[in-house]
Amino acid sequence: MKGATNLFKSMRKPTNVGNFRQFSVNQVNSDNKRSEPGKKTHFGFTDVDEAEKEQKVHHVFANVAKKYDLMNDAMSMGVHRLWKDYYVGGLQVPYNAKCLDMAGGTGDIAFRILRHSPTAKVTVSDINQPMLDVGKKRAEKERDIQPSRAEWVCANAEQMPFESNTYDLFTMSFGIRNCTHPEKVVREAFRVLKPGGQLAILEFSEVNSALKPIYDAYSFNVIPVLGEILASDRASYQYLVESIRKFPNQDEFARIIREEGFSNVRYENLTFGVCSIHKGMKPRK
């Protein structure tokens, strides 16, 4: 398996529609007031106001939603499927677990969890409604899962509309680097997890130095072009490439997770650090 690892390695009342709940982006922004006026952050390699970043990221994923899965296949040559399989396969999902998959959009991780654990229920949450729409349609077509075991919630990861001590498992795949304050997302994950609950985050990371020149050349010269050809959107994929370079490296992100209260914090590199799986546990009382 080691060889394989190296290779891949205050909210207002929501509207309920069946197993779908929605909090609009404007409502979340108004209620939470997270961003300080004039405070700067990064949007890829560009400095922007914090509030502006959230809107820009929302626009990116609204644009790419319908072609998101196709582009993932093209950009990673299908390897993202192996990463996700390995990631979910390594989760310890308790019997009748309640799982929260944040930034879960099109359902890639949620569907894997439902197959991996036939008694689990998953709340799929994303700030971007078009991404959730794609996921919900996919769920209706997946014959080997029960759509009733998935709930779809449009909400922001930095201020989640979920009660404290609710979930056994928190997952987030290739989403936290797009958040303005990753530490707030980790803090919220700690809050909503039950004591003893698990955090597992899959994210792009700092690649091995020997691979870096090839990886950078592919990322900056090929991926934006693929975005233009397959999704008619070069700018969004240019941002996605840049956002990876602005995210904390493995040790820095592990430190953030530890500082937010998690114990047994560790990470595992996949494909020489192209992405990493970060894990931690909310201590039992």
C-alpha positions as CSV (number, residue, x, y, z in Angstrom):
1,M,0.0,0.0,0.0
2,K,3.0,2.3,0.6
3,G,3.9,2.1,-3.0
4,A,0.3,2.9,-4.0
5,T,0.3,5.8,-1.7
6,N,3.4,7.2,-3.3
7,L,1.8,6.9,-6.7
8,F,-1.6,8.5,-5.9
9,K,-0.5,9.3,-2.9
10,S,-26.8,33.3,13.9
11,M,-28.5,31.8,10.9
12,R,-32.0,32.5,9.7
13,K,-34.4,29.6,9.4
14,P,-33.6,27.8,6.1
15,T,-35.9,26.9,3.4
16,N,-36.6,23.1,3.2
17,V,-37.2,21.3,0.0
18,G,-37.3,17.6,0.7
19,N,-33.7,16.7,1.8
20,F,-32.4,20.1,0.5
21,R,-31.7,23.2,2.6
22,Q,-30.5,26.5,1.3
23,F,-28.8,29.5,2.8
24,S,-28.2,32.2,0.2
25,V,-24.7,33.6,0.0
26,N,-25.9,37.1,0.6
27,Q,-27.8,35.9,3.7
28,V,-24.8,34.2,5.1
29,N,-22.6,37.2,4.4
30,S,-25.1,39.5,6.1
31,D,-25.7,37.3,9.2
32,N,-22.0,36.4,9.8
33,K,-20.2,39.6,8.9
34,R,-16.9,37.7,8.8
35,S,-14.8,39.9,6.6
36,E,-13.4,43.2,7.9
37,P,-13.9,46.1,5.5
38,G,-10.7,46.9,3.6
39,K,-8.7,43.9,4.9
40,K,-6.8,42.3,2.2
41,T,-6.3,38.6,1.3
42,H,-5.2,36.8,-1.9
43,F,-7.3,35.6,-4.8
44,G,-4.7,33.5,-6.5
45,F,-1.7,35.8,-7.0
46,T,-3.8,38.9,-6.8
47,D,-4.5,40.9,-3.6
48,V,-8.2,41.7,-3.0
49,D,-10.5,42.7,-0.2
50,E,-11.7,39.8,1.8
51,A,-15.3,40.3,0.9
52,E,-14.4,40.5,-2.8
53,K,-12.5,37.2,-2.6
54,E,-15.6,35.4,-1.4
55,Q,-17.6,36.7,-4.3
56,K,-14.9,36.0,-6.8
57,V,-14.5,32.4,-5.6
58,H,-18.3,31.9,-5.8
59,H,-18.2,33.2,-9.4
60,V,-15.4,30.8,-10.3
61,F,-17.3,27.7,-9.1
62,A,-20.6,28.9,-10.5
63,N,-18.8,29.1,-13.9
64,V,-17.2,25.7,-13.7
65,A,-19.9,23.7,-12.0
66,K,-21.2,21.8,-15.1
67,K,-17.8,21.0,-16.4
68,Y,-16.1,20.5,-13.0
69,D,-15.9,16.7,-13.0
70,L,-14.7,16.6,-16.6
71,M,-12.0,19.2,-15.9
72,N,-10.8,17.2,-12.9
73,D,-10.4,14.2,-15.1
74,A,-8.5,16.2,-17.7
75,M,-6.3,18.1,-15.3
76,S,-5.2,15.1,-13.3
77,M,-5.4,12.5,-16.1
78,G,-7.9,10.7,-13.9
79,V,-5.6,10.4,-10.9
80,H,-8.0,12.5,-8.8
81,R,-10.3,9.5,-8.7
82,L,-7.5,7.3,-7.2
83,W,-6.7,10.0,-4.6
84,K,-10.4,10.2,-3.6
85,D,-10.8,6.4,-3.5
86,Y,-7.7,6.1,-1.3
87,Y,-8.9,9.0,0.9
88,V,-12.3,7.6,1.6
89,G,-11.0,4.1,1.9
90,G,-8.9,5.2,4.8
91,L,-11.7,6.8,6.7
92,Q,-13.0,5.1,9.9
93,V,-16.8,5.5,9.5
94,P,-18.7,4.4,12.6
95,Y,-22.0,2.4,12.3
96,N,-24.9,4.8,11.6
97,A,-22.4,7.7,11.3
98,K,-23.5,11.2,10.6
99,C,-21.0,12.7,8.2
100,L,-20.6,16.3,7.0
101,D,-18.8,16.7,3.6
102,M,-18.1,20.4,3.3
103,A,-17.4,22.0,-0.1
104,G,-18.9,18.7,-1.3
105,G,-20.6,20.2,-4.4
106,T,-20.9,17.6,-7.0
107,G,-21.0,14.7,-4.6
108,D,-17.7,12.9,-5.4
109,I,-16.8,12.3,-1.8
110,A,-20.3,11.9,-0.4
111,F,-21.1,9.1,-2.9
112,R,-17.9,7.3,-2.0
113,I,-18.7,7.5,1.7
114,L,-22.2,6.2,1.1
115,R,-20.8,3.2,-0.8
116,H,-18.0,2.7,1.8
117,S,-20.4,2.7,4.7
118,P,-23.9,1.4,3.9
119,T,-25.3,2.8,7.3
120,A,-23.9,6.3,7.1
121,K,-25.8,9.5,6.3
122,V,-24.0,12.4,4.6
123,T,-24.8,16.1,4.7
124,V,-23.3,17.6,1.6
125,S,-22.7,21.3,2.0
126,D,-21.3,23.9,-0.4
127,I,-21.5,27.7,-0.7
128,N,-22.2,27.4,-4.4
129,Q,-25.7,26.4,-5.4
130,P,-24.8,25.4,-9.0
131,M,-22.3,22.9,-7.7
132,L,-25.0,21.4,-5.4
133,D,-27.5,21.3,-8.2
134,V,-25.0,19.2,-10.2
135,G,-24.5,16.9,-7.3
136,K,-28.2,16.4,-6.6
137,K,-28.8,15.4,-10.2
138,R,-25.9,13.0,-10.1
139,A,-27.4,11.4,-6.9
140,E,-30.6,10.7,-8.7
141,K,-28.7,8.8,-11.4
142,E,-26.4,6.8,-9.1
143,R,-28.1,3.4,-8.9
144,D,-25.9,1.9,-6.1
145,I,-26.7,4.6,-3.5
146,Q,-29.9,5.7,-1.7
147,P,-30.5,9.5,-2.4
148,S,-32.4,9.7,0.9
149,R,-29.2,9.1,2.8
150,A,-27.8,12.4,1.5
151,E,-28.9,15.9,2.5
152,W,-27.8,18.9,0.4
153,V,-27.2,22.2,2.2
154,C,-26.1,25.5,0.7
155,A,-24.0,27.2,3.3
156,N,-20.6,28.8,4.1
157,A,-17.8,26.7,5.6
158,E,-16.6,29.6,7.8
159,Q,-19.9,29.8,9.7
160,M,-21.8,26.5,9.4
161,P,-25.6,26.4,10.1
162,F,-25.2,23.1,12.0
163,E,-25.5,22.4,15.7
164,S,-22.4,21.8,17.8
165,N,-21.4,18.2,18.6
166,T,-23.5,16.7,15.7
167,Y,-21.2,14.8,13.4
168,D,-19.0,11.8,13.6
169,L,-16.9,12.7,10.6
170,F,-16.0,15.9,8.8
171,T,-14.6,15.7,5.3
172,M,-13.5,18.4,2.9
173,S,-11.8,17.7,-0.5
174,F,-10.0,20.3,-2.5
175,G,-12.1,23.1,-1.1
176,I,-10.5,24.6,2.0
177,R,-7.8,26.5,0.0
178,N,-10.6,28.5,-1.6
179,C,-11.8,29.8,1.8
180,T,-10.8,33.3,3.0
181,H,-10.0,32.0,6.5
182,P,-9.0,28.3,6.5
183,E,-8.5,28.5,10.3
184,K,-12.1,29.4,10.7
185,V,-13.2,26.4,8.7
186,V,-11.1,24.1,10.9
187,R,-12.6,25.8,14.0
188,E,-16.1,25.3,12.8
189,A,-15.3,21.6,12.0
190,F,-14.1,21.2,15.6
191,R,-17.4,22.8,16.8
192,V,-19.8,20.6,14.8
193,L,-17.9,17.3,15.4
194,K,-18.9,15.1,18.4
195,P,-16.2,14.4,20.9
196,G,-14.1,11.7,19.4
197,G,-15.2,12.8,15.9
198,Q,-12.8,12.7,13.0
199,L,-11.5,15.5,10.7
200,A,-10.2,14.4,7.3
201,I,-9.2,17.0,4.7
202,L,-7.8,16.2,1.2
203,E,-6.1,19.2,-0.4
204,F,-3.4,20.2,-2.8
205,S,-0.1,20.8,-1.1
206,E,3.6,21.5,-1.6
207,V,5.1,19.1,-4.1
208,N,8.4,17.4,-3.7
209,S,11.2,19.7,-4.8
210,A,12.5,17.3,-7.5
211,L,9.1,17.2,-9.1
212,K,8.4,21.0,-8.8
213,P,9.7,22.2,-12.1
214,I,7.7,19.7,-14.1
215,Y,4.6,20.2,-11.9
216,D,4.8,24.0,-12.3
217,A,5.2,23.8,-16.0
218,Y,2.2,21.6,-16.4
219,S,0.1,23.6,-13.9
220,F,0.7,27.0,-15.5
221,N,1.0,26.1,-19.1
222,V,-1.4,23.2,-19.6
223,I,-4.3,23.5,-17.1
224,P,-5.5,27.0,-18.0
225,V,-5.4,26.0,-21.7
226,L,-7.5,22.9,-20.9
227,G,-9.9,25.2,-19.0
228,E,-10.3,27.3,-22.1
229,I,-10.7,24.3,-24.5
230,L,-13.1,22.2,-22.3
231,A,-14.9,24.8,-20.3
232,S,-14.4,28.0,-22.2
233,D,-13.0,29.5,-19.1
234,R,-9.2,30.1,-18.8
235,A,-9.3,32.6,-16.0
236,S,-11.1,30.3,-13.5
237,Y,-8.5,27.5,-14.0
238,Q,-5.7,30.0,-13.8
239,Y,-7.0,31.0,-10.4
240,L,-7.3,27.4,-9.3
241,V,-3.6,26.8,-10.2
242,E,-2.5,29.9,-8.4
243,S,-4.6,29.1,-5.3
244,I,-2.6,26.0,-4.7
245,R,0.6,28.0,-4.3
246,K,-1.0,30.3,-1.8
247,F,-2.2,27.6,0.5
248,P,-0.1,26.6,3.6
249,N,2.2,23.7,3.1
250,Q,1.7,20.4,4.9
251,D,3.4,21.3,8.2
252,E,1.9,24.8,8.4
253,F,-1.6,23.4,7.8
254,A,-1.1,20.6,10.4
255,R,-0.1,23.4,12.8
256,I,-3.4,25.2,12.2
257,I,-5.4,22.0,12.8
258,R,-3.5,21.4,16.0
259,E,-4.0,25.0,17.2
260,E,-7.7,24.7,16.7
261,G,-7.9,21.9,19.3
262,F,-7.5,18.7,17.4
263,S,-5.4,15.8,18.7
264,N,-3.6,13.0,16.9
265,V,-2.9,15.4,14.0
266,R,-1.0,13.9,11.1
267,Y,-0.8,14.1,7.3
268,E,0.0,11.8,4.4
269,N,1.4,12.9,1.1
270,L,0.0,11.5,-2.1
271,T,1.9,11.6,-5.5
272,F,5.0,13.1,-3.9
273,G,3.0,15.9,-2.2
274,V,0.8,17.0,-5.0
275,C,-1.9,16.6,-2.5
276,S,-2.1,15.5,1.1
277,I,-4.6,14.0,3.5
278,H,-4.8,15.8,6.9
279,K,-6.4,14.1,9.8
280,G,-7.2,14.9,13.4
281,M,-9.6,13.9,16.2
282,K,-11.7,16.1,18.5
283,P,-10.7,15.0,22.0
284,R,-13.2,13.0,24.0
285,K,-14.4,14.8,27.1
